[in-house]
Amino acid sequence: MSRPPRAREKVLDAFESILLEEGERAATLEAVARRAGVSKGGLLYHFGSRDALDAGLVDRLRLLAADDMAALHDAPEGPIWYYIATSAHVGGPFDRAISAVGRLAHGGNALARGALAELRDAWADAIRPHVRDEAALELVLLLSDGLYVNSALLNDVPSPVPTGEALEALIRLVEGATRA
């Protein structure tokens, strides 16, 4: 697949940043164009409406999710280990896209809600063959959610989540309790 034009990416970066820093209401087309350093006409060339801009961000999330899913399937330690271990990594492009789309979903955006539900379903489908039952699957998913939320919300608190050997011990415990 060819790479999207740089101006289009700058607009999406600006939209994502405004959503994360100031919230959905502040993410007007004018504010996004200003932050991206393009004219409103330039923004509208790539995204003809706010709905199109929302859809562009959801598309970005889906592309990043596909990359993450490939990494999950290829992880030498296995999908459970990968999924839990990467749940404490916040701030990267995939995490930013999840959080920005989450802001849209919190505002009632059905497309964003659907994309996040699809993402969770895809993770569940990838992990399901490696756990013994649905309760074990929920344990893995909810533990991951907890690590993610604590990493994101408490990132300025010393050691909000286990790292290093402590995280590895937690993952081994969960794997032992959930394996098929």
OpenMM code with the backbone's topology and positions (N, CA, C; nanometers):
from openmm import Vec3, app, unit

residues = "MET SER ARG PRO PRO ARG ALA ARG GLU LYS VAL LEU ASP ALA PHE GLU SER ILE LEU LEU GLU GLU GLY GLU ARG ALA ALA THR LEU GLU ALA VAL ALA ARG ARG ALA GLY VAL SER LYS GLY GLY LEU LEU TYR HIS PHE GLY SER ARG ASP ALA LEU ASP ALA GLY LEU VAL ASP ARG LEU ARG LEU LEU ALA ALA ASP ASP MET ALA ALA LEU HIS ASP ALA PRO GLU GLY PRO ILE TRP TYR TYR ILE ALA THR SER ALA HIS VAL GLY GLY PRO PHE ASP ARG ALA ILE SER ALA VAL GLY ARG LEU ALA HIS GLY GLY ASN ALA LEU ALA ARG GLY ALA LEU ALA GLU LEU ARG ASP ALA TRP ALA ASP ALA ILE ARG PRO HIS VAL ARG ASP GLU ALA ALA LEU GLU LEU VAL LEU LEU LEU SER ASP GLY LEU TYR VAL ASN SER ALA LEU LEU ASN ASP VAL PRO SER PRO VAL PRO THR GLY GLU ALA LEU GLU ALA LEU ILE ARG LEU VAL GLU GLY ALA THR ARG ALA".split()
positions = [
    Vec3(0.0850, -0.1183, 0.0000),
    Vec3(0.0000, 0.0000, 0.0000),
    Vec3(0.0889, 0.1236, 0.0000),
    Vec3(0.0522, 0.2219, -0.0791),
    Vec3(0.1310, 0.3441, -0.0856),
    Vec3(0.1077, 0.4284, 0.0396),
    Vec3(0.2055, 0.5077, 0.0694),
    Vec3(0.2030, 0.5936, 0.1875),
    Vec3(0.1109, 0.7133, 0.1629),
    Vec3(0.0257, 0.7488, 0.2614),
    Vec3(-0.0603, 0.8665, 0.2449),
    Vec3(0.0250, 0.9935, 0.2336),
    Vec3(-0.0283, 1.0968, 0.1670),
    Vec3(0.0465, 1.2225, 0.1554),
    Vec3(0.0813, 1.2790, 0.2928),
    Vec3(0.1966, 1.3443, 0.3015),
    Vec3(0.2450, 1.3994, 0.4292),
    Vec3(0.1480, 1.5011, 0.4885),
    Vec3(0.0868, 1.5861, 0.4064),
    Vec3(-0.0075, 1.6852, 0.4602),
    Vec3(-0.1252, 1.6150, 0.5271),
    Vec3(-0.1704, 1.5070, 0.4685),
    Vec3(-0.2810, 1.4305, 0.5268),
    Vec3(-0.2404, 1.3760, 0.6645),
    Vec3(-0.1190, 1.3252, 0.6721),
    Vec3(-0.0696, 1.2727, 0.7998),
    Vec3(-0.0546, 1.3840, 0.9039),
    Vec3(-0.0089, 1.5020, 0.8603),
    Vec3(0.0034, 1.6155, 0.9519),
    Vec3(-0.1329, 1.6544, 1.0081),
    Vec3(-0.2346, 1.6502, 0.9245),
    Vec3(-0.3696, 1.6824, 0.9700),
    Vec3(-0.4156, 1.5791, 1.0733),
    Vec3(-0.3939, 1.4514, 1.0440),
    Vec3(-0.4335, 1.3475, 1.1408),
    Vec3(-0.3547, 1.3610, 1.2709),
    Vec3(-0.2248, 1.3904, 1.2611),
    Vec3(-0.1435, 1.4104, 1.3821),
    Vec3(-0.1994, 1.5250, 1.4656),
    Vec3(-0.2351, 1.6347, 1.3984),
    Vec3(-0.2890, 1.7512, 1.4685),
    Vec3(-0.4219, 1.7180, 1.5341),
    Vec3(-0.5087, 1.6500, 1.4621),
    Vec3(-0.6392, 1.6106, 1.5154),
    Vec3(-0.6217, 1.5227, 1.6379),
    Vec3(-0.5343, 1.4246, 1.6262),
    Vec3(-0.5069, 1.3339, 1.7370),
    Vec3(-0.4552, 1.4110, 1.8587),
    Vec3(-0.3628, 1.5015, 1.8370),
    Vec3(-0.3056, 1.5789, 1.9481),
    Vec3(-0.4099, 1.6655, 2.0172),
    Vec3(-0.4927, 1.7318, 1.9392),
    Vec3(-0.5964, 1.8165, 2.0004),
    Vec3(-0.6937, 1.7307, 2.0800),
    Vec3(-0.7341, 1.6173, 2.0248),
    Vec3(-0.8245, 1.5288, 2.0989),
    Vec3(-0.7633, 1.4883, 2.2319),
    Vec3(-0.6357, 1.4516, 2.2303),
    Vec3(-0.5696, 1.4035, 2.3525),
    Vec3(-0.5431, 1.5152, 2.4529),
    Vec3(-0.5080, 1.6325, 2.4044),
    Vec3(-0.4701, 1.7425, 2.4930),
    Vec3(-0.5874, 1.8263, 2.5403),
    Vec3(-0.6877, 1.8447, 2.4517),
    Vec3(-0.7936, 1.9402, 2.4827),
    Vec3(-0.9341, 1.8818, 2.4756),
    Vec3(-0.9482, 1.7650, 2.4158),
    Vec3(-1.0784, 1.7019, 2.4065),
    Vec3(-1.1463, 1.7249, 2.2735),
    Vec3(-1.2569, 1.6543, 2.2554),
    Vec3(-1.3266, 1.6540, 2.1266),
    Vec3(-1.3826, 1.7907, 2.0892),
    Vec3(-1.4370, 1.8625, 2.1837),
    Vec3(-1.4978, 1.9927, 2.1509),
    Vec3(-1.3970, 2.0916, 2.0952),
    Vec3(-1.2727, 2.0804, 2.1390),
    Vec3(-1.1693, 2.1725, 2.0905),
    Vec3(-1.1190, 2.1346, 1.9517),
    Vec3(-1.1514, 2.0149, 1.9060),
    Vec3(-1.0984, 1.9640, 1.7790),
    Vec3(-1.1845, 2.0074, 1.6609),
    Vec3(-1.1988, 2.1375, 1.6452),
    Vec3(-1.2729, 2.1908, 1.5304),
    Vec3(-1.1847, 2.1821, 1.4066),
    Vec3(-1.2480, 2.1928, 1.2908),
    Vec3(-1.1707, 2.1898, 1.1668),
    Vec3(-1.0699, 2.3044, 1.1638),
    Vec3(-1.1095, 2.4211, 1.2117),
    Vec3(-1.0197, 2.5366, 1.2135),
    Vec3(-0.8996, 2.5116, 1.3040),
    Vec3(-0.9259, 2.4569, 1.4225),
    Vec3(-0.8172, 2.4301, 1.5171),
    Vec3(-0.7227, 2.3239, 1.4627),
    Vec3(-0.7769, 2.2231, 1.3988),
    Vec3(-0.6937, 2.1169, 1.3420),
    Vec3(-0.6074, 2.1725, 1.2293),
    Vec3(-0.6676, 2.2518, 1.1407),
    Vec3(-0.5905, 2.3119, 1.0309),
    Vec3(-0.4780, 2.3988, 1.0864),
    Vec3(-0.5090, 2.4820, 1.1851),
    Vec3(-0.4095, 2.5702, 1.2459),
    Vec3(-0.2950, 2.4881, 1.3054),
    Vec3(-0.3287, 2.3832, 1.3824),
    Vec3(-0.2257, 2.3000, 1.4455),
    Vec3(-0.1420, 2.2273, 1.3413),
    Vec3(-0.2050, 2.1860, 1.2316),
    Vec3(-0.1328, 2.1128, 1.1266),
    Vec3(-0.0499, 2.2045, 1.0379),
    Vec3(-0.0762, 2.3351, 1.0469),
    Vec3(-0.0039, 2.4291, 0.9630),
    Vec3(-0.0501, 2.4266, 0.8180),
    Vec3(-0.1791, 2.3976, 0.8001),
    Vec3(-0.2378, 2.3986, 0.6656),
    Vec3(-0.3587, 2.4909, 0.6673),
    Vec3(-0.4012, 2.5319, 0.5491),
    Vec3(-0.5234, 2.6123, 0.5418),
    Vec3(-0.6439, 2.5218, 0.5665),
    Vec3(-0.7557, 2.5832, 0.5985),
    Vec3(-0.8773, 2.5034, 0.6135),
    Vec3(-0.9099, 2.4338, 0.4815),
    Vec3(-0.8852, 2.5031, 0.3694),
    Vec3(-0.9049, 2.4414, 0.2387),
    Vec3(-0.8149, 2.3203, 0.2185),
    Vec3(-0.6918, 2.3294, 0.2683),
    Vec3(-0.5991, 2.2162, 0.2598),
    Vec3(-0.6485, 2.0978, 0.3406),
    Vec3(-0.7013, 2.1270, 0.4584),
    Vec3(-0.7596, 2.0205, 0.5405),
    Vec3(-0.8778, 1.9571, 0.4671),
    Vec3(-0.9645, 2.0430, 0.4124),
    Vec3(-1.0851, 1.9926, 0.3450),
    Vec3(-1.0519, 1.9162, 0.2174),
    Vec3(-0.9365, 1.9423, 0.1589),
    Vec3(-0.8925, 1.8653, 0.0426),
    Vec3(-0.8754, 1.7181, 0.0808),
    Vec3(-0.8185, 1.6951, 0.1977),
    Vec3(-0.7934, 1.5580, 0.2442),
    Vec3(-0.9124, 1.4983, 0.3188),
    Vec3(-0.9823, 1.5817, 0.3920),
    Vec3(-1.0964, 1.5371, 0.4728),
    Vec3(-1.2083, 1.6377, 0.4519),
    Vec3(-1.3066, 1.6015, 0.3730),
    Vec3(-1.4108, 1.6942, 0.3319),
    Vec3(-1.5077, 1.7360, 0.4412),
    Vec3(-1.4981, 1.6748, 0.5583),
    Vec3(-1.5887, 1.7077, 0.6684),
    Vec3(-1.5282, 1.6571, 0.7989),
    Vec3(-1.5899, 1.6957, 0.9074),
    Vec3(-1.5457, 1.6453, 1.0376),
    Vec3(-1.5671, 1.4942, 1.0438),
    Vec3(-1.6768, 1.4445, 0.9865),
    Vec3(-1.6999, 1.2993, 0.9837),
    Vec3(-1.5879, 1.2277, 0.9086),
    Vec3(-1.5416, 1.2872, 0.8002),
    Vec3(-1.4322, 1.2277, 0.7237),
    Vec3(-1.3025, 1.2289, 0.8042),
    Vec3(-1.2820, 1.3333, 0.8822),
    Vec3(-1.1638, 1.3404, 0.9686),
    Vec3(-1.1709, 1.2325, 1.0770),
    Vec3(-1.2882, 1.2164, 1.1369),
    Vec3(-1.3078, 1.1087, 1.2351),
    Vec3(-1.2766, 0.9734, 1.1716),
    Vec3(-1.3285, 0.9525, 1.0507),
    Vec3(-1.3073, 0.8253, 0.9802),
    Vec3(-1.1590, 0.8049, 0.9485),
    Vec3(-1.0888, 0.9131, 0.9150),
    Vec3(-0.9455, 0.9029, 0.8886),
    Vec3(-0.8686, 0.8576, 1.0109),
    Vec3(-0.9063, 0.9089, 1.1271),
    Vec3(-0.8404, 0.8676, 1.2506),
    Vec3(-0.8717, 0.7209, 1.2824),
    Vec3(-0.9943, 0.6797, 1.2589),
    Vec3(-1.0309, 0.5393, 1.2804),
    Vec3(-0.9533, 0.4499, 1.1834),
    Vec3(-0.9366, 0.4937, 1.0596),
    Vec3(-0.8570, 0.4166, 0.9635),
    Vec3(-0.7124, 0.4036, 1.0113),
    Vec3(-0.6575, 0.5121, 1.0653),
    Vec3(-0.5218, 0.5068, 1.1202),
    Vec3(-0.5147, 0.4031, 1.2316),
    Vec3(-0.6127, 0.4047, 1.3204),
    Vec3(-0.6150, 0.3061, 1.4281),
    Vec3(-0.6167, 0.1646, 1.3713),
    Vec3(-0.6984, 0.1412, 1.2715),
    Vec3(-0.7083, 0.0064, 1.2135),
    Vec3(-0.5771, -0.0384, 1.1511),
    Vec3(-0.5061, 0.0523, 1.0842),
    Vec3(-0.3757, 0.0170, 1.0267),
    Vec3(-0.2749, -0.0175, 1.1358),
    Vec3(-0.2708, 0.0632, 1.2399),
    Vec3(-0.1792, 0.0359, 1.3510),
    Vec3(-0.2182, -0.0919, 1.4239),
    Vec3(-0.3481, -0.1180, 1.4344),
    Vec3(-0.3949, -0.2409, 1.4989),
    Vec3(-0.3523, -0.3631, 1.4190),
    Vec3(-0.3561, -0.3530, 1.2873),
    Vec3(-0.3126, -0.4658, 1.2040),
    Vec3(-0.1647, -0.4954, 1.2278),
    Vec3(-0.0833, -0.3914, 1.2396),
    Vec3(0.0591, -0.4108, 1.2694),
    Vec3(0.0776, -0.4753, 1.4067),
    Vec3(0.0002, -0.4275, 1.5051),
    Vec3(0.0102, -0.4829, 1.6398),
    Vec3(-0.0345, -0.6289, 1.6411),
    Vec3(-0.1392, -0.6593, 1.5670),
    Vec3(-0.1885, -0.7968, 1.5627),
    Vec3(-0.0841, -0.8896, 1.5018),
    Vec3(-0.0156, -0.8431, 1.3983),
    Vec3(0.0909, -0.9237, 1.3379),
    Vec3(0.2022, -0.9483, 1.4390),
    Vec3(0.2392, -0.8448, 1.5147),
    Vec3(0.3428, -0.8605, 1.6173),
    Vec3(0.2969, -0.9566, 1.7259),
    Vec3(0.1707, -0.9499, 1.7644),
    Vec3(0.1155, -1.0405, 1.8654),
    Vec3(0.1265, -1.1856, 1.8171),
    Vec3(0.0885, -1.2104, 1.6924),
    Vec3(0.0938, -1.3465, 1.6384),
    Vec3(0.2368, -1.3973, 1.6221),
    Vec3(0.3313, -1.3054, 1.5958),
    Vec3(0.4705, -1.3439, 1.5725),
    Vec3(0.5557, -1.3426, 1.6991),
    Vec3(0.5004, -1.2998, 1.8111),
    Vec3(0.5794, -1.2865, 1.9344),
    Vec3(0.6347, -1.4225, 1.9772),
    Vec3(0.7654, -1.4333, 1.9925),
    Vec3(0.8239, -1.5622, 2.0312),
    Vec3(0.7766, -1.6109, 2.1688),
    Vec3(0.7416, -1.5168, 2.2562),
    Vec3(0.6962, -1.5538, 2.3903),
    Vec3(0.5504, -1.5966, 2.3904),
    Vec3(0.4805, -1.5702, 2.2811),
    Vec3(0.3403, -1.6071, 2.2692),
    Vec3(0.2484, -1.4872, 2.2827),
    Vec3(0.1236, -1.5038, 2.2382),
    Vec3(0.0305, -1.3913, 2.2364),
    Vec3(-0.0106, -1.3410, 2.3743),
    Vec3(-0.0242, -1.4287, 2.4719),
    Vec3(-0.0621, -1.3825, 2.6066),
    Vec3(0.0484, -1.2941, 2.6626),
    Vec3(0.1717, -1.3409, 2.6521),
    Vec3(0.2847, -1.2633, 2.7029),
    Vec3(0.2895, -1.1278, 2.6320),
    Vec3(0.2816, -1.1284, 2.5001),
    Vec3(0.2904, -1.0044, 2.4236),
    Vec3(0.1789, -0.9083, 2.4639),
    Vec3(0.0576, -0.9580, 2.4694),
    Vec3(-0.0576, -0.8729, 2.4974),
    Vec3(-0.0462, -0.8067, 2.6347),
    Vec3(-0.0096, -0.8823, 2.7338),
    Vec3(0.0031, -0.8258, 2.8687),
    Vec3(0.1244, -0.7338, 2.8775),
    Vec3(0.2376, -0.7790, 2.8248),
    Vec3(0.3607, -0.6999, 2.8359),
    Vec3(0.3485, -0.5648, 2.7660),
    Vec3(0.2787, -0.5603, 2.6534),
    Vec3(0.2676, -0.4338, 2.5807),
    Vec3(0.1565, -0.3441, 2.6339),
    Vec3(0.0777, -0.3933, 2.7268),
    Vec3(-0.0308, -0.3122, 2.7824),
    Vec3(0.0194, -0.1987, 2.8700),
    Vec3(0.1427, -0.2077, 2.9150),
    Vec3(0.1992, -0.1031, 2.9992),
    Vec3(0.2796, -0.0020, 2.9181),
    Vec3(0.2834, -0.0183, 2.7855),
    Vec3(0.3564, 0.0744, 2.6986),
    Vec3(0.2600, 0.1804, 2.6485),
    Vec3(0.2657, 0.2965, 2.7059),
    Vec3(0.1760, 0.4036, 2.6619),
    Vec3(0.2580, 0.5148, 2.5985),
    Vec3(0.1958, 0.5865, 2.5079),
    Vec3(0.2609, 0.7017, 2.4471),
    Vec3(0.3064, 0.6816, 2.3044),
    Vec3(0.3092, 0.5581, 2.2565),
    Vec3(0.3493, 0.5329, 2.1188),
    Vec3(0.2358, 0.5627, 2.0219),
    Vec3(0.2631, 0.5516, 1.8920),
    Vec3(0.1604, 0.5832, 1.7920),
    Vec3(0.0320, 0.5014, 1.8068),
    Vec3(0.0440, 0.3727, 1.8331),
    Vec3(-0.0761, 0.2898, 1.8479),
    Vec3(-0.1559, 0.3329, 1.9704),
    Vec3(-0.0870, 0.3560, 2.0791),
    Vec3(-0.1539, 0.4002, 2.2018),
    Vec3(-0.2218, 0.5357, 2.1820),
    Vec3(-0.1535, 0.6267, 2.1152),
    Vec3(-0.2125, 0.7590, 2.0900),
    Vec3(-0.3391, 0.7462, 2.0059),
    Vec3(-0.3353, 0.6583, 1.9055),
    Vec3(-0.4532, 0.6386, 1.8214),
    Vec3(-0.5680, 0.5781, 1.9020),
    Vec3(-0.5378, 0.4808, 1.9867),
    Vec3(-0.6420, 0.4207, 2.0714),
    Vec3(-0.7040, 0.5279, 2.1608),
    Vec3(-0.6195, 0.6068, 2.2240),
    Vec3(-0.6694, 0.7087, 2.3161),
    Vec3(-0.7511, 0.8158, 2.2443),
    Vec3(-0.7049, 0.8581, 2.1276),
    Vec3(-0.7777, 0.9616, 2.0522),
    Vec3(-0.9121, 0.9077, 2.0035),
    Vec3(-0.9133, 0.7861, 1.9510),
    Vec3(-1.0395, 0.7263, 1.9083),
    Vec3(-1.1290, 0.7046, 2.0309),
    Vec3(-1.0690, 0.6736, 2.1440),
    Vec3(-1.1461, 0.6620, 2.2683),
    Vec3(-1.2144, 0.7925, 2.3050),
    Vec3(-1.1461, 0.9049, 2.2814),
    Vec3(-1.2089, 1.0352, 2.3074),
    Vec3(-1.3320, 1.0543, 2.2196),
    Vec3(-1.3201, 1.0133, 2.0933),
    Vec3(-1.4355, 1.0225, 2.0037),
    Vec3(-1.5480, 0.9314, 2.0517),
    Vec3(-1.5131, 0.8113, 2.0940),
    Vec3(-1.6140, 0.7159, 2.1414),
    Vec3(-1.6849, 0.7691, 2.2655),
    Vec3(-1.6091, 0.8305, 2.3561),
    Vec3(-1.6705, 0.8882, 2.4766),
    Vec3(-1.7689, 0.9982, 2.4414),
    Vec3(-1.7463, 1.0635, 2.3293),
    Vec3(-1.8375, 1.1679, 2.2838),
    Vec3(-1.9583, 1.1125, 2.2094),
    Vec3(-1.9673, 0.9807, 2.1982),
    Vec3(-2.0828, 0.9185, 2.1347),
    Vec3(-2.0636, 0.8814, 1.9887),
    Vec3(-1.9429, 0.8926, 1.9363),
    Vec3(-1.9172, 0.8616, 1.7964),
    Vec3(-1.9294, 0.7107, 1.7743),
    Vec3(-2.0308, 0.6712, 1.6967),
    Vec3(-2.0591, 0.5285, 1.6740),
    Vec3(-1.9467, 0.4601, 1.5967),
    Vec3(-1.8855, 0.5290, 1.5009),
    Vec3(-1.7755, 0.4700, 1.4249),
    Vec3(-1.6580, 0.4379, 1.5173),
    Vec3(-1.6264, 0.5303, 1.6058),
    Vec3(-1.5164, 0.5098, 1.6999),
    Vec3(-1.5478, 0.3966, 1.7967),
    Vec3(-1.6692, 0.3946, 1.8478),
    Vec3(-1.7085, 0.2858, 1.9383),
    Vec3(-1.6968, 0.1512, 1.8691),
    Vec3(-1.7436, 0.1448, 1.7459),
    Vec3(-1.7361, 0.0205, 1.6699),
    Vec3(-1.5930, -0.0236, 1.6467),
    Vec3(-1.5055, 0.0711, 1.6148),
    Vec3(-1.3643, 0.0377, 1.5911),
    Vec3(-1.2983, -0.0159, 1.7165),
    Vec3(-1.3275, 0.0442, 1.8310),
    Vec3(-1.2697, -0.0052, 1.9563),
    Vec3(-1.3244, -0.1434, 1.9920),
    Vec3(-1.4527, -0.1657, 1.9656),
    Vec3(-1.5107, -0.2987, 1.9903),
    Vec3(-1.4471, -0.4019, 1.8976),
    Vec3(-1.4261, -0.3659, 1.7709),
    Vec3(-1.3594, -0.4564, 1.6765),
    Vec3(-1.2184, -0.4907, 1.7240),
    Vec3(-1.1477, -0.3918, 1.7746),
    Vec3(-1.0117, -0.4126, 1.8227),
    Vec3(-1.0107, -0.5095, 1.9404),
    Vec3(-1.0997, -0.4879, 2.0356),
    Vec3(-1.1058, -0.5789, 2.1505),
    Vec3(-1.1431, -0.7193, 2.1053),
    Vec3(-1.2380, -0.7307, 2.0125),
    Vec3(-1.2767, -0.8620, 1.9607),
    Vec3(-1.1593, -0.9305, 1.8910),
    Vec3(-1.0812, -0.8545, 1.8155),
    Vec3(-0.9654, -0.9124, 1.7458),
    Vec3(-0.8625, -0.9632, 1.8456),
    Vec3(-0.8363, -0.8841, 1.9510),
    Vec3(-0.7444, -0.9315, 2.0550),
    Vec3(-0.7987, -1.0578, 2.1210),
    Vec3(-0.9267, -1.0576, 2.1519),
    Vec3(-0.9874, -1.1749, 2.2150),
    Vec3(-0.9753, -1.2971, 2.1243),
    Vec3(-1.0036, -1.2798, 1.9961),
    Vec3(-0.9943, -1.3920, 1.9022),
    Vec3(-0.8521, -1.4453, 1.8911),
    Vec3(-0.7539, -1.3574, 1.8992),
    Vec3(-0.6141, -1.3994, 1.8902),
    Vec3(-0.5679, -1.4726, 2.0155),
    Vec3(-0.6213, -1.4351, 2.1296),
    Vec3(-0.5783, -1.4940, 2.2568),
    Vec3(-0.6590, -1.6193, 2.2918),
    Vec3(-0.7831, -1.6244, 2.2498),
    Vec3(-0.8754, -1.7330, 2.2862),
    Vec3(-0.8157, -1.8731, 2.2678),
    Vec3(-0.7473, -1.9031, 2.1571),
    Vec3(-0.6940, -2.0391, 2.1410),
    Vec3(-0.5855, -2.0759, 2.2430),
    Vec3(-0.5364, -1.9783, 2.3146),
    Vec3(-0.4251, -2.0009, 2.4063),
    Vec3(-0.4679, -2.0038, 2.5531),
    Vec3(-0.5971, -1.9901, 2.5774),
    Vec3(-0.6493, -1.9959, 2.7142),
    Vec3(-0.7515, -2.1082, 2.7243),
    Vec3(-0.7778, -2.1519, 2.8467),
    Vec3(-0.8616, -2.2713, 2.8646),
    Vec3(-1.0110, -2.2468, 2.8482),
    Vec3(-1.0578, -2.1236, 2.8764),
    Vec3(-1.2013, -2.0964, 2.8661),
    Vec3(-1.2250, -1.9456, 2.8627),
    Vec3(-1.3516, -1.9071, 2.8534),
    Vec3(-1.3863, -1.7642, 2.8428),
    Vec3(-1.3515, -1.6859, 2.9693),
    Vec3(-1.3611, -1.7503, 3.0851),
    Vec3(-1.3238, -1.6814, 3.2094),
    Vec3(-1.1745, -1.6497, 3.2088),
    Vec3(-1.0941, -1.7423, 3.1605),
    Vec3(-0.9497, -1.7190, 3.1513),
    Vec3(-0.9205, -1.6073, 3.0507),
    Vec3(-0.9934, -1.6059, 2.9420),
    Vec3(-0.9775, -1.4997, 2.8425),
    Vec3(-1.0081, -1.3637, 2.9051),
    Vec3(-1.1183, -1.3541, 2.9773),
    Vec3(-1.1540, -1.2277, 3.0426),
    Vec3(-1.0485, -1.1849, 3.1435),
    Vec3(-0.9877, -1.2808, 3.2137),
    Vec3(-0.8808, -1.2486, 3.3082),
    Vec3(-0.7658, -1.1800, 3.2346),
    Vec3(-0.7245, -1.2354, 3.1221),
    Vec3(-0.6143, -1.1773, 3.0453),
    Vec3(-0.6532, -1.0382, 2.9942),
    Vec3(-0.7728, -1.0274, 2.9363),
    Vec3(-0.8156, -0.8986, 2.8802),
    Vec3(-0.8286, -0.7912, 2.9881),
    Vec3(-0.8899, -0.8261, 3.0995),
    Vec3(-0.9111, -0.7265, 3.2048),
    Vec3(-0.7816, -0.6906, 3.2773),
    Vec3(-0.6909, -0.7857, 3.2940),
    Vec3(-0.5607, -0.7532, 3.3521),
    Vec3(-0.4885, -0.6542, 3.2611),
    Vec3(-0.4927, -0.6809, 3.1325),
    Vec3(-0.4301, -0.5916, 3.0364),
    Vec3(-0.4919, -0.4522, 3.0439),
    Vec3(-0.6257, -0.4463, 3.0495),
    Vec3(-0.6937, -0.3169, 3.0615),
    Vec3(-0.6454, -0.2423, 3.1860),
    Vec3(-0.6341, -0.3133, 3.2962),
    Vec3(-0.5893, -0.2503, 3.4204),
    Vec3(-0.4471, -0.1977, 3.4107),
    Vec3(-0.3582, -0.2742, 3.3496),
    Vec3(-0.2210, -0.2274, 3.3306),
    Vec3(-0.2190, -0.1023, 3.2432),
    Vec3(-0.2982, -0.1058, 3.1373),
    Vec3(-0.3022, 0.0069, 3.0442),
    Vec3(-0.3537, 0.1334, 3.1137),
    Vec3(-0.4641, 0.1212, 3.1823),
    Vec3(-0.5233, 0.2380, 3.2487),
    Vec3(-0.4288, 0.2926, 3.3546),
    Vec3(-0.3707, 0.2054, 3.4344),
    Vec3(-0.2790, 0.2527, 3.5380),
    Vec3(-0.1547, 0.3160, 3.4785),
    Vec3(-0.1040, 0.2612, 3.3691),
    Vec3(0.0123, 0.3216, 3.3035),
    Vec3(-0.0218, 0.4582, 3.2473),
    Vec3(-0.1383, 0.4693, 3.1874),
    Vec3(-0.1777, 0.5949, 3.1240),
    Vec3(-0.2143, 0.7024, 3.2255),
    Vec3(-0.2878, 0.6645, 3.3289),
    Vec3(-0.3380, 0.7637, 3.4241),
    Vec3(-0.2406, 0.7962, 3.5352),
    Vec3(-0.1546, 0.7019, 3.5668),
    Vec3(-0.0641, 0.7219, 3.6794),
    Vec3(0.0808, 0.7280, 3.6342),
    Vec3(0.1031, 0.7788, 3.5119),
    Vec3(0.2378, 0.7742, 3.4567),
    Vec3(0.3378, 0.8617, 3.5310),
    Vec3(0.2918, 0.9532, 3.6145),
    Vec3(0.3857, 1.0358, 3.6906),
    Vec3(0.4047, 0.9850, 3.8330),
    Vec3(0.3410, 0.8724, 3.8652),
    Vec3(0.3573, 0.8095, 3.9960),
    Vec3(0.4656, 0.7029, 3.9821),
    Vec3(0.5598, 0.6952, 4.0741),
    Vec3(0.6644, 0.5938, 4.0619),
    Vec3(0.6050, 0.4521, 4.0572),
    Vec3(0.6468, 0.3762, 3.9576),
    Vec3(0.6089, 0.2359, 3.9404),
    Vec3(0.4599, 0.2096, 3.9562),
    Vec3(0.3752, 0.2708, 3.8707),
    Vec3(0.2320, 0.2448, 3.8820),
    Vec3(0.1958, 0.1021, 3.8427),
    Vec3(0.2790, 0.0392, 3.7618),
    Vec3(0.2567, -0.0996, 3.7210),
    Vec3(0.3889, -0.1740, 3.7323),
    Vec3(0.3805, -0.3056, 3.7452),
    Vec3(0.5052, -0.3823, 3.7525),
    Vec3(0.5849, -0.3697, 3.6227),
    Vec3(0.7155, -0.3724, 3.6354),
    Vec3(0.8046, -0.3700, 3.5201),
    Vec3(0.9104, -0.4776, 3.5382),
    Vec3(0.9853, -0.5014, 3.4345),
    Vec3(1.0976, -0.5940, 3.4425),
    Vec3(1.0583, -0.7312, 3.4961),
    Vec3(1.1344, -0.7780, 3.5931),
    Vec3(1.1107, -0.9110, 3.6500),
    Vec3(0.9742, -0.9226, 3.7165),
    Vec3(0.9281, -0.8152, 3.7786),
    Vec3(0.7962, -0.8198, 3.8435),
    Vec3(0.6853, -0.8390, 3.7396),
    Vec3(0.6960, -0.7723, 3.6258),
    Vec3(0.5973, -0.7898, 3.5198),
    Vec3(0.6065, -0.9308, 3.4618),
    Vec3(0.7267, -0.9788, 3.4405),
    Vec3(0.7438, -1.1143, 3.3886),
    Vec3(0.6853, -1.2178, 3.4845),
    Vec3(0.7031, -1.1990, 3.6143),
    Vec3(0.6453, -1.2912, 3.7127),
    Vec3(0.4927, -1.2869, 3.7066),
    Vec3(0.4364, -1.1682, 3.6925),
    Vec3(0.2913, -1.1544, 3.6802),
    Vec3(0.2406, -1.2257, 3.5549),
    Vec3(0.3107, -1.2085, 3.4454),
    Vec3(0.2692, -1.2735, 3.3204),
    Vec3(0.2775, -1.4251, 3.3346),
    Vec3(0.3837, -1.4751, 3.3939),
    Vec3(0.3950, -1.6215, 3.4145),
    Vec3(0.2804, -1.6730, 3.5013),
    Vec3(0.2447, -1.5977, 3.6033),
    Vec3(0.1332, -1.6368, 3.6907),
    Vec3(0.0035, -1.6422, 3.6121),
    Vec3(-0.0236, -1.5407, 3.5327),
    Vec3(-0.1456, -1.5372, 3.4526),
    Vec3(-0.1448, -1.6479, 3.3477),
    Vec3(-0.0322, -1.6673, 3.2829),
    Vec3(-0.0245, -1.7747, 3.1832),
    Vec3(-0.0516, -1.9106, 3.2478),
    Vec3(0.0057, -1.9323, 3.3641),
    Vec3(-0.0169, -2.0592, 3.4336),
    Vec3(-0.1626, -2.0787, 3.4728),
    Vec3(-0.2283, -1.9710, 3.5076),
    Vec3(-0.3673, -1.9804, 3.5515),
    Vec3(-0.4670, -1.9881, 3.4358),
    Vec3(-0.4226, -1.9499, 3.3163),
    Vec3(-0.5183, -1.9383, 3.2058),
    Vec3(-0.4935, -2.0320, 3.0884),
    Vec3(-0.3779, -2.0921, 3.0808),
    Vec3(-0.3433, -2.1729, 2.9619),
    Vec3(-0.4415, -2.2829, 2.9344),
    Vec3(-0.4570, -2.3107, 2.8043),
    Vec3(-0.5483, -2.4163, 2.7598),
    Vec3(-0.4959, -2.5522, 2.8029),
] * unit.nanometer
topology = app.Topology()
chain = topology.addChain("A")
for resn in residues:
    res = topology.addResidue(resn, chain)
    for name in ("N", "CA", "C"):
        topology.addAtom(name, app.Element.getBySymbol(name[0]), res)
